[in-house]
Amino acid sequence: MPRTPKRSTLVKKADAIFSQYIRKRYADSNGITECFTCGKKDHWKSLQCGHFMSRKHYSTRWDEKNCQVQCAGCNVFRWGEQFKFGRNLDIKLGKGTADSLEQKSRQILKYNNIELIELIEHYKKKVADL
């Protein structure tokens, strides 16, 4: 009988495939995409999956609206540029998106192992369809 992977392993796998999807979804045919907060263009492999609301909030951790491509400068060295990120979310996805994500982030949500496996499979398919 196959062993179920540890929860921490599943979370890491979900983060990795979700990040790949976020970074590739708007990339051009050469793999070039741009930072959501500063506009820097680079290959998707050189950019990061930035989160408007921190990854510690599982209710928004794998939310496609909450996550956008960011360069390391914005995501790491400028702490995610949360103000610009929120403003850009409202411009791109509609007024109130940032507030809605902030409210959603306060909801308590814990994925079980089966839900994490389903999430991983869902994003594997989405990446393959790109």
Protein Blocks (a to p, Z undefined) as FASTA:
>chain_A
ZZdddfklmmmmmmmmmmmmmmmmmpcfkopacdfklopacdfklpccddfbafklmklm
mgcklpccddfklmmmnnopmmmmmmmmmmmnoghklmmmmmmmmpccdddfklmmmmmm
mmmmmmmmZZ
